[in-house]
């Protein structure tokens, strides 16, 4: 399934925090109380990606490849965890868990497309449809001001340092002077990735019906790699200014 695109994109970039403390923060506080030390910011930043992206992907491949379940059954069972994370986020924290919602959307699209049968061209186009679903979710999240790719970028810019993580939170929560500019670059970053993935989807679907199947068998992978490289390179247009703003906010004096 085209979830490889999701996991690969996740390897390359935090949404604004809601007024109610998220479960992750509560758990982190409990860990601090129990062990007498602050949680590692890098681990805290990567934890949502591990839970919301890696866990469903690993679950799907284990159920489908190792346990022998059908593609439909494996997708259905691997959707349970992101569905639960999405619902608990909405009910318990009154916020949308963007990555869990993204994985749930991709899995649901995959479930719908498992009924697409026919020749190899349809199967290639089906994979394009899944990557297109990811692209649209990323673009919509940017348009709504909740850019999903920001949470991927956060651990790599904060570098696991407490002061940088605190500065990041001030920026995303609107408590810093540069927050407005920072949010604009957040949206641009997700828009770049969404556009790259949408271009990959379009190229794959068009190629599926215009090029020989033998060509598309390897060219599809080239398209995916090209989208990831393009997203990584052009994403620096937004990531570099975000890193500079983060560095400046880290050094700026803060109110008590």
C-alpha positions as CSV (number, residue, x, y, z in Angstrom):
1,X,0.0,0.0,0.0
2,X,1.1,3.6,-0.4
3,X,1.6,3.9,3.4
4,X,5.3,3.7,2.5
5,X,4.9,7.2,1.2
6,X,3.5,8.3,4.6
7,X,6.4,6.7,6.5
8,X,9.0,8.0,4.1
9,X,7.6,11.5,4.3
10,X,7.5,11.2,8.1
11,X,11.3,10.5,8.1
12,X,11.9,13.9,6.4
13,X,9.7,17.2,9.2
14,X,4.0,20.1,16.8
15,X,0.8,21.1,15.9
16,X,-0.5,23.9,18.2
17,X,-1.2,22.6,21.7
18,X,-4.7,22.7,22.9
19,X,-5.6,24.4,26.2
20,X,-6.3,21.0,27.7
21,X,-3.1,19.2,28.4
22,X,-2.7,16.2,26.0
23,X,-2.4,12.7,27.3
24,X,1.3,12.7,26.1
25,X,2.1,15.6,28.4
26,X,0.3,13.9,31.4
27,X,2.3,10.8,30.8
28,X,5.5,12.8,30.5
29,X,4.7,14.6,33.8
30,X,4.1,11.2,35.5
31,X,7.4,10.0,34.2
32,X,9.1,13.0,35.6
33,X,7.5,12.5,39.0
34,X,8.4,8.8,39.1
35,X,12.0,9.1,38.0
36,X,12.9,12.5,39.2
37,X,14.1,13.7,35.9
38,X,12.7,15.6,32.9
39,X,11.6,13.5,29.9
40,X,13.9,13.6,26.8
41,X,12.4,16.2,24.4
42,X,13.6,14.2,21.3
43,X,11.9,11.0,22.6
44,X,8.7,13.0,23.4
45,X,8.7,14.5,19.9
46,X,9.2,11.1,18.2
47,X,6.7,9.2,20.4
48,X,3.6,10.4,18.5
49,X,5.2,9.3,15.2
50,X,6.0,5.9,16.6
51,X,2.5,5.5,17.9
52,X,0.5,7.0,15.1
53,X,2.6,6.1,12.0
54,X,4.9,3.2,12.8
55,X,2.5,1.1,14.9
56,X,-0.3,1.0,12.2
57,X,2.3,0.3,9.4
58,X,4.0,-2.5,11.4
59,X,0.6,-3.9,12.3
60,X,-0.5,-4.0,8.7
61,X,2.7,-5.7,7.4
62,X,2.7,-8.2,10.2
63,X,-0.9,-9.1,9.7
64,X,-0.7,-9.2,5.9
65,X,2.7,-10.7,5.2
66,X,3.5,-12.7,8.4
67,X,0.0,-13.8,9.6
68,X,-1.4,-14.3,6.1
69,X,-4.5,-12.1,6.5
70,X,-6.0,-10.6,3.4
71,X,-5.1,-7.0,2.5
72,X,-8.6,-5.9,3.5
73,X,-8.5,-7.7,6.9
74,X,-5.0,-6.4,7.6
75,X,-6.0,-2.9,6.8
76,X,-9.2,-3.1,8.9
77,X,-7.4,-4.5,11.9
78,X,-4.5,-2.0,11.6
79,X,-7.0,0.8,11.5
80,X,-8.3,0.1,15.0
81,X,-5.4,1.8,16.8
82,X,-5.4,5.1,14.8
83,X,-9.2,5.1,15.0
84,X,-9.0,4.8,18.8
85,X,-6.3,7.4,19.0
86,X,-8.4,9.8,16.9
87,X,-11.5,9.3,18.9
88,X,-9.8,9.5,22.3
89,X,-8.1,12.7,21.2
90,X,-11.4,14.3,20.2
91,X,-13.3,13.1,23.3
92,X,-10.6,13.3,26.0
93,X,-8.3,16.1,24.8
94,X,-10.8,18.0,22.6
95,X,-8.2,18.1,19.8
96,X,-7.6,16.3,16.5
97,X,-4.7,13.9,16.5
98,X,-3.5,14.8,13.1
99,X,-1.2,11.9,12.4
100,X,-3.6,9.3,13.8
101,X,-6.3,10.9,11.6
102,X,-4.0,10.8,8.6
103,X,-3.2,7.1,9.0
104,X,-6.9,6.3,9.6
105,X,-7.8,8.2,6.4
106,X,-5.2,6.4,4.4
107,X,-6.3,3.0,5.7
108,X,-9.9,3.8,5.0
109,X,-9.0,4.8,1.4
110,X,-7.0,1.5,1.2
111,X,-10.0,-0.5,2.3
112,X,-12.2,1.2,-0.4
113,X,-9.6,0.6,-3.1
114,X,-9.1,-3.1,-2.2
115,X,-12.2,-3.7,-4.3
116,X,-10.5,-2.2,-7.3
117,X,-9.5,-5.2,-9.4
118,X,-8.5,-5.8,-13.0
119,X,-5.3,-5.5,-14.9
120,X,-1.9,-4.3,-13.7
121,X,-2.7,-0.7,-14.8
122,X,-5.6,-0.5,-12.3
123,X,-3.4,-1.7,-9.5
124,X,-0.7,0.9,-10.3
125,X,-3.4,3.6,-10.4
126,X,-4.7,2.3,-7.1
127,X,-1.4,3.0,-5.4
128,X,-1.5,6.5,-6.9
129,X,-4.9,7.0,-5.4
130,X,-3.5,6.2,-1.9
131,X,-0.6,8.6,-2.2
132,X,-3.1,11.2,-3.5
133,X,-5.1,10.8,-0.4
134,X,-2.0,11.5,1.7
135,X,-1.3,14.6,-0.4
136,X,-4.8,16.0,0.0
137,X,-4.8,15.5,3.7
138,X,-1.5,17.3,4.0
139,X,-2.7,20.2,1.8
140,X,-6.0,20.5,3.7
141,X,-4.2,20.5,7.0
142,X,-2.0,23.4,5.8
143,X,-5.0,25.3,4.5
144,X,-6.8,24.9,7.9
145,X,-3.8,26.2,9.8
146,X,-3.0,22.8,11.4
147,X,-0.1,21.6,9.1
148,X,0.4,17.9,9.8
149,X,4.1,17.9,8.6
150,X,5.1,20.2,11.4
151,X,5.1,17.4,14.0
152,X,7.6,15.5,11.9
153,X,10.0,18.5,11.7
154,X,9.9,19.3,15.4
155,X,12.2,16.6,16.8
156,X,14.9,17.4,14.2
157,X,14.9,21.1,14.8
158,X,14.7,21.0,18.6
159,X,17.5,18.3,18.6
160,X,16.3,16.9,21.9
161,X,17.3,20.1,23.8
162,X,15.0,21.3,26.6
163,X,15.5,25.0,25.8
164,X,14.8,24.6,22.1
165,X,11.7,22.5,22.9
166,X,10.4,25.2,25.2
167,X,11.1,27.8,22.5
168,X,9.2,25.6,20.0
169,X,6.2,25.4,22.2
170,X,6.1,29.2,22.6
171,X,6.3,29.6,18.9
172,X,3.5,27.1,18.0
173,X,1.3,28.3,20.9
174,X,1.5,31.9,19.7
175,X,3.3,33.1,22.8
176,X,6.4,34.3,20.9
177,X,6.8,37.6,19.0
178,X,7.7,35.5,15.8
179,X,4.8,33.1,16.1
180,X,2.9,34.5,13.2
181,X,5.9,34.2,10.9
182,X,6.7,30.8,12.2
183,X,3.1,29.6,11.5
184,X,3.3,30.9,8.0
185,X,6.5,28.8,7.4
186,X,4.7,25.8,9.0
187,X,2.0,26.0,6.4
188,X,4.4,26.5,3.5
189,X,6.4,23.4,4.6
190,X,3.3,21.2,4.6
191,X,2.1,22.8,1.3
192,X,5.4,21.9,-0.3
193,X,5.2,18.3,0.8
194,X,1.5,18.0,-0.2
195,X,2.3,19.4,-3.6
196,X,5.2,17.0,-4.1
197,X,3.1,14.0,-3.1
198,X,0.2,15.2,-5.3
199,X,2.5,15.5,-8.3
200,X,3.7,11.9,-7.6
201,X,0.1,10.7,-7.5
202,X,-0.7,12.4,-10.8
203,X,2.4,11.1,-12.5
204,X,1.7,7.6,-11.3
205,X,-1.9,7.6,-12.4
206,X,-1.2,9.1,-15.8
207,X,1.7,6.8,-16.4
208,X,-0.4,3.8,-15.4
209,X,-2.7,4.4,-18.4
210,X,-0.2,5.8,-21.0
211,X,3.1,3.9,-20.4
212,X,3.9,0.2,-20.7
213,X,3.2,-1.7,-17.5
214,X,6.8,-3.0,-17.6
215,X,8.0,0.6,-17.5
216,X,5.7,1.6,-14.7
217,X,6.8,-1.4,-12.6
218,X,10.0,0.4,-11.8
219,X,9.1,4.0,-12.7
220,X,6.5,4.1,-9.9
221,X,9.2,3.7,-7.3
222,X,11.3,6.4,-9.1
223,X,8.2,8.8,-8.9
224,X,7.9,8.1,-5.1
225,X,11.6,8.6,-4.5
226,X,11.5,11.8,-6.6
227,X,8.6,13.2,-4.6
228,X,10.5,12.5,-1.3
229,X,13.7,14.1,-2.6
230,X,11.7,17.1,-3.9
231,X,9.8,17.5,-0.6
232,X,13.1,17.3,1.3
233,X,14.9,19.8,-0.9
234,X,12.2,22.4,-1.4
235,X,11.0,21.9,2.2
236,X,14.2,23.7,3.2
237,X,12.6,26.9,1.9
238,X,10.4,26.8,5.0
239,X,12.5,24.6,7.3
240,X,15.6,26.9,7.3
241,X,13.7,30.1,8.4
242,X,11.8,28.0,11.0
243,X,15.2,26.9,12.4
244,X,16.5,30.4,12.5
245,X,13.3,31.6,14.3
246,X,13.6,28.8,16.7
247,X,17.3,29.7,17.5
248,X,16.4,33.3,18.0
249,X,13.5,32.4,20.3
250,X,15.8,30.0,22.3
251,X,18.2,32.9,22.9
252,X,15.5,35.5,23.6
253,X,14.8,36.4,27.3
254,X,11.5,35.1,28.5
255,X,9.1,36.4,31.1
256,X,8.9,34.5,34.3
